[in-house]
Amino acid sequence: MAQDLSSTYEWVEKAAAALSIDKDLAREMVPELLELTREVAHNQARPAAPLTAFLVGLAFESDTGASASEQAAHLRRLIAQVRALLEA
C-alpha cells in the first residue's frame, strides 16, 4: 500500500519557501531523497540517513546558477554516488 505523502509535500513546500529554495525542485526530489534515506538507513545505520541527505545537500549547494533541470540532474548524480557507496 502506497503511503500518503500529502503532508510531507506540504511540509517540503513550506520549508522550501522559508529557505528560499525552488519549491517545484524540492517537490520533484522528494521520492528520490526518501528512497535514498531508506536505503542508507537499511544498509548502514538509521542515524546516517538524515546525515547523508544533509551531505547531498551540501554537495548540491555548490552548483549555483544552474537551471532547475540541471539542478535536478546534479541531485540525481549525487544520489547515484551515494547509492554506489552502499553497494560497495
HTML snippet that shows the backbone in 3Dmol.js (N, CA, C, O; Angstrom):
<script src="https://3Dmol.org/build/3Dmol-min.js"></script>
<div id="view" style="width:600px;height:400px;position:relative"></div>
<script>
const pdb = `
ATOM      1  N   MET A   1       0.837  -1.179   0.000  1.00  0.00           N
ATOM      2  CA  MET A   1       0.000   0.000   0.000  1.00  0.00           C
ATOM      3  C   MET A   1       0.887   1.248   0.000  1.00  0.00           C
ATOM      4  O   MET A   1       1.795   1.366   0.823  1.00  0.00           O
ATOM      5  N   ALA A   2       0.631   2.151  -0.895  1.00  0.00           N
ATOM      6  CA  ALA A   2       1.421   3.377  -1.002  1.00  0.00           C
ATOM      7  C   ALA A   2       1.064   4.324   0.142  1.00  0.00           C
ATOM      8  O   ALA A   2      -0.103   4.498   0.495  1.00  0.00           O
ATOM      9  N   GLN A   3       2.091   4.918   0.698  1.00  0.00           N
ATOM     10  CA  GLN A   3       1.902   5.855   1.803  1.00  0.00           C
ATOM     11  C   GLN A   3       1.425   7.206   1.276  1.00  0.00           C
ATOM     12  O   GLN A   3       1.899   7.674   0.241  1.00  0.00           O
ATOM     13  N   ASP A   4       0.485   7.835   1.992  1.00  0.00           N
ATOM     14  CA  ASP A   4       0.020   9.171   1.616  1.00  0.00           C
ATOM     15  C   ASP A   4       1.081  10.179   2.034  1.00  0.00           C
ATOM     16  O   ASP A   4       1.358  10.350   3.221  1.00  0.00           O
ATOM     17  N   LEU A   5       1.664  10.836   1.055  1.00  0.00           N
ATOM     18  CA  LEU A   5       2.740  11.782   1.321  1.00  0.00           C
ATOM     19  C   LEU A   5       2.280  13.235   1.229  1.00  0.00           C
ATOM     20  O   LEU A   5       3.110  14.139   1.137  1.00  0.00           O
ATOM     21  N   SER A   6       0.962  13.470   1.254  1.00  0.00           N
ATOM     22  CA  SER A   6       0.482  14.844   1.081  1.00  0.00           C
ATOM     23  C   SER A   6       1.021  15.776   2.161  1.00  0.00           C
ATOM     24  O   SER A   6       1.400  16.906   1.855  1.00  0.00           O
ATOM     25  N   SER A   7       1.064  15.331   3.418  1.00  0.00           N
ATOM     26  CA  SER A   7       1.590  16.202   4.474  1.00  0.00           C
ATOM     27  C   SER A   7       3.095  16.405   4.308  1.00  0.00           C
ATOM     28  O   SER A   7       3.626  17.456   4.668  1.00  0.00           O
ATOM     29  N   THR A   8       3.777  15.404   3.765  1.00  0.00           N
ATOM     30  CA  THR A   8       5.210  15.544   3.501  1.00  0.00           C
ATOM     31  C   THR A   8       5.445  16.606   2.440  1.00  0.00           C
ATOM     32  O   THR A   8       6.313  17.466   2.593  1.00  0.00           O
ATOM     33  N   TYR A   9       4.675  16.545   1.368  1.00  0.00           N
ATOM     34  CA  TYR A   9       4.817  17.544   0.307  1.00  0.00           C
ATOM     35  C   TYR A   9       4.465  18.946   0.806  1.00  0.00           C
ATOM     36  O   TYR A   9       5.111  19.924   0.428  1.00  0.00           O
ATOM     37  N   GLU A  10       3.438  19.042   1.657  1.00  0.00           N
ATOM     38  CA  GLU A  10       3.083  20.342   2.234  1.00  0.00           C
ATOM     39  C   GLU A  10       4.245  20.890   3.060  1.00  0.00           C
ATOM     40  O   GLU A  10       4.587  22.069   2.967  1.00  0.00           O
ATOM     41  N   TRP A  11       4.847  20.018   3.869  1.00  0.00           N
ATOM     42  CA  TRP A  11       5.980  20.441   4.687  1.00  0.00           C
ATOM     43  C   TRP A  11       7.163  20.853   3.809  1.00  0.00           C
ATOM     44  O   TRP A  11       7.805  21.869   4.073  1.00  0.00           O
ATOM     45  N   VAL A  12       7.449  20.084   2.785  1.00  0.00           N
ATOM     46  CA  VAL A  12       8.570  20.396   1.896  1.00  0.00           C
ATOM     47  C   VAL A  12       8.360  21.763   1.247  1.00  0.00           C
ATOM     48  O   VAL A  12       9.297  22.558   1.163  1.00  0.00           O
ATOM     49  N   GLU A  13       7.153  22.040   0.793  1.00  0.00           N
ATOM     50  CA  GLU A  13       6.872  23.347   0.181  1.00  0.00           C
ATOM     51  C   GLU A  13       7.046  24.476   1.189  1.00  0.00           C
ATOM     52  O   GLU A  13       7.603  25.524   0.863  1.00  0.00           O
ATOM     53  N   LYS A  14       6.571  24.264   2.406  1.00  0.00           N
ATOM     54  CA  LYS A  14       6.690  25.282   3.454  1.00  0.00           C
ATOM     55  C   LYS A  14       8.160  25.521   3.805  1.00  0.00           C
ATOM     56  O   LYS A  14       8.603  26.666   3.901  1.00  0.00           O
ATOM     57  N   ALA A  15       8.907  24.440   3.996  1.00  0.00           N
ATOM     58  CA  ALA A  15      10.326  24.567   4.328  1.00  0.00           C
ATOM     59  C   ALA A  15      11.105  25.182   3.172  1.00  0.00           C
ATOM     60  O   ALA A  15      11.988  26.012   3.390  1.00  0.00           O
ATOM     61  N   ALA A  16      10.783  24.782   1.949  1.00  0.00           N
ATOM     62  CA  ALA A  16      11.471  25.334   0.775  1.00  0.00           C
ATOM     63  C   ALA A  16      11.249  26.840   0.687  1.00  0.00           C
ATOM     64  O   ALA A  16      12.182  27.592   0.405  1.00  0.00           O
ATOM     65  N   ALA A  17      10.018  27.280   0.927  1.00  0.00           N
ATOM     66  CA  ALA A  17       9.728  28.718   0.886  1.00  0.00           C
ATOM     67  C   ALA A  17      10.519  29.458   1.961  1.00  0.00           C
ATOM     68  O   ALA A  17      11.071  30.527   1.703  1.00  0.00           O
ATOM     69  N   ALA A  18      10.573  28.892   3.159  1.00  0.00           N
ATOM     70  CA  ALA A  18      11.299  29.530   4.260  1.00  0.00           C
ATOM     71  C   ALA A  18      12.791  29.615   3.981  1.00  0.00           C
ATOM     72  O   ALA A  18      13.466  30.538   4.439  1.00  0.00           O
ATOM     73  N   LEU A  19      13.301  28.645   3.226  1.00  0.00           N
ATOM     74  CA  LEU A  19      14.735  28.586   2.924  1.00  0.00           C
ATOM     75  C   LEU A  19      15.075  29.184   1.563  1.00  0.00           C
ATOM     76  O   LEU A  19      16.219  29.104   1.115  1.00  0.00           O
ATOM     77  N   SER A  20      14.090  29.778   0.911  1.00  0.00           N
ATOM     78  CA  SER A  20      14.275  30.377  -0.427  1.00  0.00           C
ATOM     79  C   SER A  20      14.791  29.361  -1.444  1.00  0.00           C
ATOM     80  O   SER A  20      15.693  29.645  -2.232  1.00  0.00           O
ATOM     81  N   ILE A  21      14.196  28.174  -1.403  1.00  0.00           N
ATOM     82  CA  ILE A  21      14.534  27.090  -2.324  1.00  0.00           C
ATOM     83  C   ILE A  21      13.369  26.928  -3.296  1.00  0.00           C
ATOM     84  O   ILE A  21      12.213  27.091  -2.906  1.00  0.00           O
ATOM     85  N   ASP A  22      13.658  26.613  -4.543  1.00  0.00           N
ATOM     86  CA  ASP A  22      12.624  26.379  -5.547  1.00  0.00           C
ATOM     87  C   ASP A  22      11.724  25.233  -5.077  1.00  0.00           C
ATOM     88  O   ASP A  22      12.169  24.090  -4.982  1.00  0.00           O
ATOM     89  N   LYS A  23      10.454  25.545  -4.784  1.00  0.00           N
ATOM     90  CA  LYS A  23       9.558  24.523  -4.234  1.00  0.00           C
ATOM     91  C   LYS A  23       9.269  23.412  -5.224  1.00  0.00           C
ATOM     92  O   LYS A  23       9.068  22.267  -4.819  1.00  0.00           O
ATOM     93  N   ASP A  24       9.244  23.721  -6.513  1.00  0.00           N
ATOM     94  CA  ASP A  24       8.991  22.681  -7.507  1.00  0.00           C
ATOM     95  C   ASP A  24      10.146  21.689  -7.559  1.00  0.00           C
ATOM     96  O   ASP A  24       9.929  20.483  -7.668  1.00  0.00           O
ATOM     97  N   LEU A  25      11.367  22.195  -7.482  1.00  0.00           N
ATOM     98  CA  LEU A  25      12.534  21.307  -7.443  1.00  0.00           C
ATOM     99  C   LEU A  25      12.504  20.467  -6.174  1.00  0.00           C
ATOM    100  O   LEU A  25      12.768  19.265  -6.219  1.00  0.00           O
ATOM    101  N   ALA A  26      12.186  21.088  -5.047  1.00  0.00           N
ATOM    102  CA  ALA A  26      12.121  20.349  -3.786  1.00  0.00           C
ATOM    103  C   ALA A  26      11.081  19.232  -3.872  1.00  0.00           C
ATOM    104  O   ALA A  26      11.350  18.103  -3.462  1.00  0.00           O
ATOM    105  N   ARG A  27       9.896  19.541  -4.402  1.00  0.00           N
ATOM    106  CA  ARG A  27       8.845  18.518  -4.552  1.00  0.00           C
ATOM    107  C   ARG A  27       9.290  17.392  -5.483  1.00  0.00           C
ATOM    108  O   ARG A  27       9.044  16.216  -5.213  1.00  0.00           O
ATOM    109  N   GLU A  28       9.942  17.762  -6.573  1.00  0.00           N
ATOM    110  CA  GLU A  28      10.374  16.766  -7.556  1.00  0.00           C
ATOM    111  C   GLU A  28      11.332  15.747  -6.943  1.00  0.00           C
ATOM    112  O   GLU A  28      11.313  14.572  -7.311  1.00  0.00           O
ATOM    113  N   MET A  29      12.164  16.196  -6.014  1.00  0.00           N
ATOM    114  CA  MET A  29      13.203  15.325  -5.478  1.00  0.00           C
ATOM    115  C   MET A  29      12.746  14.487  -4.282  1.00  0.00           C
ATOM    116  O   MET A  29      13.487  13.612  -3.835  1.00  0.00           O
ATOM    117  N   VAL A  30      11.548  14.733  -3.756  1.00  0.00           N
ATOM    118  CA  VAL A  30      11.068  14.018  -2.571  1.00  0.00           C
ATOM    119  C   VAL A  30      11.164  12.501  -2.722  1.00  0.00           C
ATOM    120  O   VAL A  30      11.763  11.859  -1.858  1.00  0.00           O
ATOM    121  N   PRO A  31      10.608  11.891  -3.772  1.00  0.00           N
ATOM    122  CA  PRO A  31      10.659  10.427  -3.857  1.00  0.00           C
ATOM    123  C   PRO A  31      12.088   9.876  -3.871  1.00  0.00           C
ATOM    124  O   PRO A  31      12.379   8.880  -3.211  1.00  0.00           O
ATOM    125  N   GLU A  32      12.963  10.521  -4.617  1.00  0.00           N
ATOM    126  CA  GLU A  32      14.334  10.017  -4.717  1.00  0.00           C
ATOM    127  C   GLU A  32      15.102  10.184  -3.410  1.00  0.00           C
ATOM    128  O   GLU A  32      15.874   9.306  -3.027  1.00  0.00           O
ATOM    129  N   LEU A  33      14.894  11.308  -2.727  1.00  0.00           N
ATOM    130  CA  LEU A  33      15.585  11.508  -1.456  1.00  0.00           C
ATOM    131  C   LEU A  33      15.035  10.588  -0.374  1.00  0.00           C
ATOM    132  O   LEU A  33      15.794  10.100   0.464  1.00  0.00           O
ATOM    133  N   LEU A  34      13.727  10.344  -0.379  1.00  0.00           N
ATOM    134  CA  LEU A  34      13.163   9.389   0.572  1.00  0.00           C
ATOM    135  C   LEU A  34      13.708   7.987   0.323  1.00  0.00           C
ATOM    136  O   LEU A  34      14.035   7.265   1.264  1.00  0.00           O
ATOM    137  N   GLU A  35      13.804   7.609  -0.939  1.00  0.00           N
ATOM    138  CA  GLU A  35      14.352   6.294  -1.279  1.00  0.00           C
ATOM    139  C   GLU A  35      15.811   6.195  -0.848  1.00  0.00           C
ATOM    140  O   GLU A  35      16.232   5.179  -0.295  1.00  0.00           O
ATOM    141  N   LEU A  36      16.577   7.244  -1.101  1.00  0.00           N
ATOM    142  CA  LEU A  36      17.985   7.242  -0.699  1.00  0.00           C
ATOM    143  C   LEU A  36      18.119   7.092   0.812  1.00  0.00           C
ATOM    144  O   LEU A  36      18.905   6.270   1.283  1.00  0.00           O
ATOM    145  N   THR A  37      17.364   7.871   1.573  1.00  0.00           N
ATOM    146  CA  THR A  37      17.491   7.779   3.028  1.00  0.00           C
ATOM    147  C   THR A  37      17.020   6.416   3.539  1.00  0.00           C
ATOM    148  O   THR A  37      17.552   5.908   4.526  1.00  0.00           O
ATOM    149  N   ARG A  38      16.028   5.825   2.877  1.00  0.00           N
ATOM    150  CA  ARG A  38      15.602   4.468   3.253  1.00  0.00           C
ATOM    151  C   ARG A  38      16.732   3.477   3.037  1.00  0.00           C
ATOM    152  O   ARG A  38      17.009   2.643   3.899  1.00  0.00           O
ATOM    153  N   GLU A  39      17.386   3.571   1.880  1.00  0.00           N
ATOM    154  CA  GLU A  39      18.485   2.659   1.569  1.00  0.00           C
ATOM    155  C   GLU A  39      19.639   2.823   2.553  1.00  0.00           C
ATOM    156  O   GLU A  39      20.211   1.835   3.012  1.00  0.00           O
ATOM    157  N   VAL A  40      19.977   4.056   2.874  1.00  0.00           N
ATOM    158  CA  VAL A  40      21.069   4.299   3.824  1.00  0.00           C
ATOM    159  C   VAL A  40      20.694   3.746   5.196  1.00  0.00           C
ATOM    160  O   VAL A  40      21.514   3.096   5.845  1.00  0.00           O
ATOM    161  N   ALA A  41      19.470   3.995   5.643  1.00  0.00           N
ATOM    162  CA  ALA A  41      19.030   3.515   6.951  1.00  0.00           C
ATOM    163  C   ALA A  41      19.089   1.995   7.039  1.00  0.00           C
ATOM    164  O   ALA A  41      19.430   1.450   8.088  1.00  0.00           O
ATOM    165  N   HIS A  42      18.761   1.310   5.953  1.00  0.00           N
ATOM    166  CA  HIS A  42      18.746  -0.152   5.964  1.00  0.00           C
ATOM    167  C   HIS A  42      20.122  -0.765   5.740  1.00  0.00           C
ATOM    168  O   HIS A  42      20.393  -1.863   6.226  1.00  0.00           O
ATOM    169  N   ASN A  43      20.987  -0.079   5.017  1.00  0.00           N
ATOM    170  CA  ASN A  43      22.292  -0.648   4.685  1.00  0.00           C
ATOM    171  C   ASN A  43      23.429  -0.155   5.568  1.00  0.00           C
ATOM    172  O   ASN A  43      24.484  -0.786   5.619  1.00  0.00           O
ATOM    173  N   GLN A  44      23.237   0.947   6.256  1.00  0.00           N
ATOM    174  CA  GLN A  44      24.272   1.487   7.132  1.00  0.00           C
ATOM    175  C   GLN A  44      23.719   1.572   8.552  1.00  0.00           C
ATOM    176  O   GLN A  44      23.831   0.625   9.330  1.00  0.00           O
ATOM    177  N   ALA A  45      23.134   2.693   8.872  1.00  0.00           N
ATOM    178  CA  ALA A  45      22.531   2.902  10.189  1.00  0.00           C
ATOM    179  C   ALA A  45      21.481   3.996  10.064  1.00  0.00           C
ATOM    180  O   ALA A  45      21.617   4.909   9.248  1.00  0.00           O
ATOM    181  N   ARG A  46      20.439   3.901  10.874  1.00  0.00           N
ATOM    182  CA  ARG A  46      19.363   4.896  10.799  1.00  0.00           C
ATOM    183  C   ARG A  46      19.863   6.326  10.961  1.00  0.00           C
ATOM    184  O   ARG A  46      19.451   7.199  10.197  1.00  0.00           O
ATOM    185  N   PRO A  47      20.748   6.599  11.941  1.00  0.00           N
ATOM    186  CA  PRO A  47      21.213   7.984  12.092  1.00  0.00           C
ATOM    187  C   PRO A  47      21.970   8.499  10.866  1.00  0.00           C
ATOM    188  O   PRO A  47      22.078   9.709  10.670  1.00  0.00           O
ATOM    189  N   ALA A  48      22.488   7.599  10.049  1.00  0.00           N
ATOM    190  CA  ALA A  48      23.234   8.017   8.858  1.00  0.00           C
ATOM    191  C   ALA A  48      22.312   8.545   7.758  1.00  0.00           C
ATOM    192  O   ALA A  48      22.772   9.269   6.875  1.00  0.00           O
ATOM    193  N   ALA A  49      21.033   8.204   7.788  1.00  0.00           N
ATOM    194  CA  ALA A  49      20.112   8.608   6.717  1.00  0.00           C
ATOM    195  C   ALA A  49      19.944  10.125   6.619  1.00  0.00           C
ATOM    196  O   ALA A  49      20.182  10.680   5.547  1.00  0.00           O
ATOM    197  N   PRO A  50      19.544  10.823   7.689  1.00  0.00           N
ATOM    198  CA  PRO A  50      19.411  12.277   7.548  1.00  0.00           C
ATOM    199  C   PRO A  50      20.755  12.963   7.334  1.00  0.00           C
ATOM    200  O   PRO A  50      20.837  13.984   6.650  1.00  0.00           O
ATOM    201  N   LEU A  51      21.802  12.399   7.918  1.00  0.00           N
ATOM    202  CA  LEU A  51      23.132  12.989   7.722  1.00  0.00           C
ATOM    203  C   LEU A  51      23.567  12.875   6.269  1.00  0.00           C
ATOM    204  O   LEU A  51      24.200  13.787   5.736  1.00  0.00           O
ATOM    205  N   THR A  52      23.233  11.766   5.627  1.00  0.00           N
ATOM    206  CA  THR A  52      23.561  11.594   4.213  1.00  0.00           C
ATOM    207  C   THR A  52      22.779  12.589   3.360  1.00  0.00           C
ATOM    208  O   THR A  52      23.329  13.175   2.427  1.00  0.00           O
ATOM    209  N   ALA A  53      21.502  12.780   3.675  1.00  0.00           N
ATOM    210  CA  ALA A  53      20.708  13.771   2.940  1.00  0.00           C
ATOM    211  C   ALA A  53      21.319  15.159   3.104  1.00  0.00           C
ATOM    212  O   ALA A  53      21.348  15.941   2.153  1.00  0.00           O
ATOM    213  N   PHE A  54      21.802  15.466   4.289  1.00  0.00           N
ATOM    214  CA  PHE A  54      22.465  16.746   4.533  1.00  0.00           C
ATOM    215  C   PHE A  54      23.727  16.867   3.684  1.00  0.00           C
ATOM    216  O   PHE A  54      23.975  17.917   3.092  1.00  0.00           O
ATOM    217  N   LEU A  55      24.521  15.805   3.620  1.00  0.00           N
ATOM    218  CA  LEU A  55      25.748  15.831   2.821  1.00  0.00           C
ATOM    219  C   LEU A  55      25.442  16.011   1.340  1.00  0.00           C
ATOM    220  O   LEU A  55      26.146  16.745   0.646  1.00  0.00           O
ATOM    221  N   VAL A  56      24.402  15.350   0.853  1.00  0.00           N
ATOM    222  CA  VAL A  56      23.990  15.532  -0.542  1.00  0.00           C
ATOM    223  C   VAL A  56      23.599  16.992  -0.763  1.00  0.00           C
ATOM    224  O   VAL A  56      23.933  17.579  -1.793  1.00  0.00           O
ATOM    225  N   GLY A  57      22.898  17.571   0.192  1.00  0.00           N
ATOM    226  CA  GLY A  57      22.517  18.976   0.092  1.00  0.00           C
ATOM    227  C   GLY A  57      23.717  19.904   0.064  1.00  0.00           C
ATOM    228  O   GLY A  57      23.738  20.872  -0.697  1.00  0.00           O
ATOM    229  N   LEU A  58      24.721  19.614   0.894  1.00  0.00           N
ATOM    230  CA  LEU A  58      25.938  20.430   0.883  1.00  0.00           C
ATOM    231  C   LEU A  58      26.645  20.345  -0.462  1.00  0.00           C
ATOM    232  O   LEU A  58      27.097  21.356  -1.000  1.00  0.00           O
ATOM    233  N   ALA A  59      26.737  19.140  -0.998  1.00  0.00           N
ATOM    234  CA  ALA A  59      27.394  18.965  -2.296  1.00  0.00           C
ATOM    235  C   ALA A  59      26.597  19.665  -3.391  1.00  0.00           C
ATOM    236  O   ALA A  59      27.172  20.279  -4.290  1.00  0.00           O
ATOM    237  N   PHE A  60      25.285  19.572  -3.313  1.00  0.00           N
ATOM    238  CA  PHE A  60      24.413  20.195  -4.306  1.00  0.00           C
ATOM    239  C   PHE A  60      24.515  21.710  -4.270  1.00  0.00           C
ATOM    240  O   PHE A  60      24.458  22.357  -5.315  1.00  0.00           O
ATOM    241  N   GLU A  61      24.664  22.278  -3.097  1.00  0.00           N
ATOM    242  CA  GLU A  61      24.695  23.728  -2.913  1.00  0.00           C
ATOM    243  C   GLU A  61      25.800  24.385  -3.727  1.00  0.00           C
ATOM    244  O   GLU A  61      25.708  25.560  -4.081  1.00  0.00           O
ATOM    245  N   SER A  62      26.833  23.629  -4.019  1.00  0.00           N
ATOM    246  CA  SER A  62      27.948  24.191  -4.782  1.00  0.00           C
ATOM    247  C   SER A  62      27.595  24.415  -6.253  1.00  0.00           C
ATOM    248  O   SER A  62      28.366  25.040  -6.981  1.00  0.00           O
ATOM    249  N   ASP A  63      26.442  23.913  -6.701  1.00  0.00           N
ATOM    250  CA  ASP A  63      26.028  24.005  -8.104  1.00  0.00           C
ATOM    251  C   ASP A  63      25.106  25.208  -8.319  1.00  0.00           C
ATOM    252  O   ASP A  63      23.981  25.049  -8.792  1.00  0.00           O
ATOM    253  N   THR A  64      25.575  26.398  -7.977  1.00  0.00           N
ATOM    254  CA  THR A  64      24.740  27.591  -8.106  1.00  0.00           C
ATOM    255  C   THR A  64      24.695  28.066  -9.553  1.00  0.00           C
ATOM    256  O   THR A  64      25.621  27.822 -10.326  1.00  0.00           O
ATOM    257  N   GLY A  65      23.633  28.733  -9.902  1.00  0.00           N
ATOM    258  CA  GLY A  65      23.490  29.293 -11.239  1.00  0.00           C
ATOM    259  C   GLY A  65      22.970  28.326 -12.282  1.00  0.00           C
ATOM    260  O   GLY A  65      22.808  28.711 -13.440  1.00  0.00           O
ATOM    261  N   ALA A  66      22.704  27.093 -11.913  1.00  0.00           N
ATOM    262  CA  ALA A  66      22.203  26.106 -12.868  1.00  0.00           C
ATOM    263  C   ALA A  66      20.682  26.231 -12.980  1.00  0.00           C
ATOM    264  O   ALA A  66      20.020  26.733 -12.071  1.00  0.00           O
ATOM    265  N   SER A  67      20.142  25.770 -14.105  1.00  0.00           N
ATOM    266  CA  SER A  67      18.688  25.760 -14.285  1.00  0.00           C
ATOM    267  C   SER A  67      18.081  24.677 -13.394  1.00  0.00           C
ATOM    268  O   SER A  67      18.801  23.827 -12.869  1.00  0.00           O
ATOM    269  N   ALA A  68      16.766  24.706 -13.224  1.00  0.00           N
ATOM    270  CA  ALA A  68      16.092  23.710 -12.392  1.00  0.00           C
ATOM    271  C   ALA A  68      16.342  22.297 -12.908  1.00  0.00           C
ATOM    272  O   ALA A  68      16.562  21.384 -12.112  1.00  0.00           O
ATOM    273  N   SER A  69      16.313  22.097 -14.230  1.00  0.00           N
ATOM    274  CA  SER A  69      16.549  20.751 -14.773  1.00  0.00           C
ATOM    275  C   SER A  69      18.000  20.329 -14.568  1.00  0.00           C
ATOM    276  O   SER A  69      18.270  19.155 -14.316  1.00  0.00           O
ATOM    277  N   GLU A  70      18.932  21.268 -14.672  1.00  0.00           N
ATOM    278  CA  GLU A  70      20.343  20.955 -14.410  1.00  0.00           C
ATOM    279  C   GLU A  70      20.553  20.632 -12.932  1.00  0.00           C
ATOM    280  O   GLU A  70      21.336  19.743 -12.595  1.00  0.00           O
ATOM    281  N   GLN A  71      19.856  21.350 -12.050  1.00  0.00           N
ATOM    282  CA  GLN A  71      19.960  21.073 -10.622  1.00  0.00           C
ATOM    283  C   GLN A  71      19.406  19.689 -10.298  1.00  0.00           C
ATOM    284  O   GLN A  71      20.002  18.947  -9.518  1.00  0.00           O
ATOM    285  N   ALA A  72      18.262  19.340 -10.898  1.00  0.00           N
ATOM    286  CA  ALA A  72      17.683  18.017 -10.667  1.00  0.00           C
ATOM    287  C   ALA A  72      18.629  16.928 -11.149  1.00  0.00           C
ATOM    288  O   ALA A  72      18.798  15.913 -10.472  1.00  0.00           O
ATOM    289  N   ALA A  73      19.246  17.123 -12.304  1.00  0.00           N
ATOM    290  CA  ALA A  73      20.209  16.144 -12.821  1.00  0.00           C
ATOM    291  C   ALA A  73      21.409  16.031 -11.886  1.00  0.00           C
ATOM    292  O   ALA A  73      21.905  14.931 -11.643  1.00  0.00           O
ATOM    293  N   HIS A  74      21.872  17.155 -11.364  1.00  0.00           N
ATOM    294  CA  HIS A  74      23.001  17.142 -10.426  1.00  0.00           C
ATOM    295  C   HIS A  74      22.631  16.383  -9.154  1.00  0.00           C
ATOM    296  O   HIS A  74      23.425  15.586  -8.655  1.00  0.00           O
ATOM    297  N   LEU A  75      21.435  16.625  -8.631  1.00  0.00           N
ATOM    298  CA  LEU A  75      20.992  15.891  -7.445  1.00  0.00           C
ATOM    299  C   LEU A  75      20.937  14.394  -7.718  1.00  0.00           C
ATOM    300  O   LEU A  75      21.331  13.589  -6.874  1.00  0.00           O
ATOM    301  N   ARG A  76      20.451  14.023  -8.892  1.00  0.00           N
ATOM    302  CA  ARG A  76      20.373  12.594  -9.229  1.00  0.00           C
ATOM    303  C   ARG A  76      21.768  11.968  -9.313  1.00  0.00           C
ATOM    304  O   ARG A  76      21.956  10.818  -8.917  1.00  0.00           O
ATOM    305  N   ARG A  77      22.739  12.719  -9.826  1.00  0.00           N
ATOM    306  CA  ARG A  77      24.119  12.205  -9.867  1.00  0.00           C
ATOM    307  C   ARG A  77      24.664  12.024  -8.454  1.00  0.00           C
ATOM    308  O   ARG A  77      25.331  11.028  -8.171  1.00  0.00           O
ATOM    309  N   LEU A  78      24.388  12.972  -7.571  1.00  0.00           N
ATOM    310  CA  LEU A  78      24.847  12.862  -6.188  1.00  0.00           C
ATOM    311  C   LEU A  78      24.204  11.666  -5.490  1.00  0.00           C
ATOM    312  O   LEU A  78      24.870  10.935  -4.757  1.00  0.00           O
ATOM    313  N   ILE A  79      22.911  11.472  -5.719  1.00  0.00           N
ATOM    314  CA  ILE A  79      22.215  10.327  -5.132  1.00  0.00           C
ATOM    315  C   ILE A  79      22.813   9.031  -5.656  1.00  0.00           C
ATOM    316  O   ILE A  79      22.998   8.083  -4.892  1.00  0.00           O
ATOM    317  N   ALA A  80      23.116   8.975  -6.941  1.00  0.00           N
ATOM    318  CA  ALA A  80      23.727   7.774  -7.530  1.00  0.00           C
ATOM    319  C   ALA A  80      25.093   7.497  -6.906  1.00  0.00           C
ATOM    320  O   ALA A  80      25.446   6.339  -6.684  1.00  0.00           O
ATOM    321  N   GLN A  81      25.855   8.534  -6.625  1.00  0.00           N
ATOM    322  CA  GLN A  81      27.166   8.350  -5.995  1.00  0.00           C
ATOM    323  C   GLN A  81      27.019   7.723  -4.615  1.00  0.00           C
ATOM    324  O   GLN A  81      27.796   6.842  -4.248  1.00  0.00           O
ATOM    325  N   VAL A  82      26.028   8.169  -3.849  1.00  0.00           N
ATOM    326  CA  VAL A  82      25.805   7.600  -2.521  1.00  0.00           C
ATOM    327  C   VAL A  82      25.330   6.158  -2.643  1.00  0.00           C
ATOM    328  O   VAL A  82      25.768   5.295  -1.883  1.00  0.00           O
ATOM    329  N   ARG A  83      24.441   5.892  -3.588  1.00  0.00           N
ATOM    330  CA  ARG A  83      23.972   4.512  -3.781  1.00  0.00           C
ATOM    331  C   ARG A  83      25.130   3.582  -4.137  1.00  0.00           C
ATOM    332  O   ARG A  83      25.166   2.433  -3.694  1.00  0.00           O
ATOM    333  N   ALA A  84      26.070   4.075  -4.932  1.00  0.00           N
ATOM    334  CA  ALA A  84      27.238   3.262  -5.285  1.00  0.00           C
ATOM    335  C   ALA A  84      28.038   2.906  -4.032  1.00  0.00           C
ATOM    336  O   ALA A  84      28.574   1.802  -3.933  1.00  0.00           O
ATOM    337  N   LEU A  85      28.119   3.825  -3.087  1.00  0.00           N
ATOM    338  CA  LEU A  85      28.810   3.531  -1.829  1.00  0.00           C
ATOM    339  C   LEU A  85      28.103   2.421  -1.065  1.00  0.00           C
ATOM    340  O   LEU A  85      28.752   1.576  -0.449  1.00  0.00           O
ATOM    341  N   LEU A  86      26.769   2.422  -1.104  1.00  0.00           N
ATOM    342  CA  LEU A  86      26.004   1.397  -0.396  1.00  0.00           C
ATOM    343  C   LEU A  86      26.218   0.021  -1.006  1.00  0.00           C
ATOM    344  O   LEU A  86      26.159  -0.989  -0.304  1.00  0.00           O
ATOM    345  N   GLU A  87      26.463  -0.022  -2.301  1.00  0.00           N
ATOM    346  CA  GLU A  87      26.644  -1.301  -2.992  1.00  0.00           C
ATOM    347  C   GLU A  87      28.061  -1.837  -2.867  1.00  0.00           C
ATOM    348  O   GLU A  87      28.303  -3.014  -3.133  1.00  0.00           O
ATOM    349  N   ALA A  88      28.992  -0.995  -2.467  1.00  0.00           N
ATOM    350  CA  ALA A  88      30.406  -1.399  -2.380  1.00  0.00           C
ATOM    351  C   ALA A  88      30.656  -2.282  -1.178  1.00  0.00           C
ATOM    352  O   ALA A  88      31.787  -2.712  -0.952  1.00  0.00           O
TER     353      ALA A  88
END
`;
const viewer = $3Dmol.createViewer("view");
viewer.addModel(pdb, "pdb");
viewer.setStyle({}, {cartoon: {color: "spectrum"}});
viewer.zoomTo();
viewer.render();
</script>
